Amino acid sequence: MVGTLLGVKAFRRGVFVASLAVLASAIVKMLSNRDHSQPENGGWRQLAGPDFR
């Protein structure tokens, strides 16, 4: 009984820590991407012929 209770506590703690890690990474990603804008020139272009080599 005691072993099962300790396992449940460890599992809940692990889920909590994983949730905090996901939340922190989402916040960091939002903060790092808010000042970036899309490029106005450049980007993809269609390659033809010898450009593939």
N, C-alpha and C positions, 0 to 999 in steps of 0.2 A: 504493500500500500504506500509506504513512504517513498520507495523508489519510483513509483508511477507519478506521485505528486511532484517529486523533484524533476522528473522528465518533462512534465507539463509546464512547470515553471521555466525550465530552460528553453523549451520550445517557444513559449510566449515571449520570453526575453529576446530570443533570436528574431522572431517576427517583428518585434518592436524596433530592434536595432536596424533590421533591414529596411523597415518603413522609414525610419529617420534618414538612412543613407539615400534612399530614393528621393525623399523630399528635399534633402540638401542638394543633391545633384541637379534636381529640377530647378531649384532656385538659382544655383550658380549658372546653369545654362541660360535661364531667362535673363539674368543680369549681364552676362557676357554678350548676348546677341541683341540687346536692345538698341545699341548705337550703330550697328552695321546696316548699311543700305545696299541695295542691289547695284551691281556695276552698270554704268551707263554705256560702255562700249566694250568690245571684245566678246568673249564667250565662244560658243560652239560655231563651227563652220563645216560645211560639207567638203570632205576630202575627195579628190579625184586623181586618178592615174598614179604617177610616181610619188605622190605625197604619202601613200600608204607604206612605203618602204623606208 
